[in-house]
Amino acid sequence: MLAAAYAADVATNLSAVAKEPWDAVVIGAGPAGSVSAAVLVGKGLRTLLIDRATFPRRKVCGGCLAPAGASALADLALPMPDPSPPPRRTDALRLIARGASLRLPIEPYTMVNRAHFDETLARAAENRGAVFLQGVRGRVLPGDAVKLIAPEGECLLQPRLVVVADGLGGGALTDRPEFAWNIDERSPVGIGLLLDRRPEHALEGEITMVCGRGGYVGAARVDQTHWTIACALRASMVQQFGPAGAIAAIMAESGYRTPALDRGSMRGVGQLTRRRLLASGRVLVVGDAGGYVEPLTGEGMSWAIACAARIGPAADEVLCGRDARPAWSACCAEVLSARRTICRAVCTLASQPVALAAALRLGGRFGLAGWASRRLCWSAA
């Protein structure tokens, strides 16, 4: 493992990075990448963690950490962010459609500001011995070499293992056609933003989802001053009316005003449901970079953490020169398949607001909230 003084020099010097015989390079320092780096360092691997952004970075999506994600971090002894005040917890999911509303008690989710959360995890990986390099892009070339691109120049690395965790919009695998996305063109478009005031329809201590013909608009408070808005919008609605118009139409179906979108920075991630190859050669793909299913309550980062926590055996396969694809694909399927099936079913119902409104009214009348809550919450069990 690198001595602390030399590690500090490497972290700021691209030419020094190029001279190191890296065991692993992790591209992307979001939750998936940082957890992967922490696991790999724990296995004694000389690990470089890079990200194209400079931290703390502004991140508008994924403010809801499911109990299963928090449990995976606890099992690895990785920290939660510790701002003042501490992270908020929410113990209810409110579904709204055509004016019908049902509050579902859930096992508490932790609401986090992603700027704080991502930096906390990246620094935790660094503190365990990873070298964390910011403002650097990574490209995986044919033959599994990694090109680092920074303002001061470029260098080429030949690590024994490459982990790609650069999210839905990352470009690390552009030069590797076998990793091309398979995108479901019928899937909704993801839109997110942070607001500095409470939206009219949202309540403290709840994740609120307003569902309509054009998709759904979720809201939750993530810290003392910010609310996150996460939307899954029908692509045809976005094309016809733009993101703001599609959001306004969904809110109007239930009689709500549109949140003050001009007070936040809106960002999109394209169509949500997609998949790609998870491993080839010395490359493993983890988190959103490996595939995505329209999430129910912003659980993408929880999925990423849960898979990254188990990357060790697949890394061993790569380091031993074996094909890691069967083991890594099976591992990710074991962690995520059941949960993603539930999300698909619920999101399909959410896209039918008339049917959903009827279900919400029946649920309130016949006391089905407890039964539904146990299935909607991704618990730690």
ABEGO torsion letter per residue (X at the ends): XBBAAAAAAAAABAAAAAABBBABBBBEABAAAAAAAAAAAAAGBBBBBBBABBOBBBBABGABBBAAAAAAAAAAGBBBBBBOBBBBBBABBBBBBGGBBBBBBBBBBBBBBAAAAAAAAAAAAAAAGBBBBBGBBBBBBBGGBBBBBBAAEBBBBBBABBBBAAEAABAAAAABAAABBBBBAABBBBBBBBBABBBAABBBGBBBBBBBAAEBBBBBBABAABBBBBBBBBAAAAAAAEAAAAAAAAAAAAGBBBBBAAABBBBBAEBABBBBBABBEABBBBEAAAEBBBBAAGAAAAAAAAAAAAAAAAAAAAAAGBBAAAAAAAAAAAAAAAAAAAAAAAAAAAABAAAAAAAAAAAAAAGAAAAAAAAABBBAX
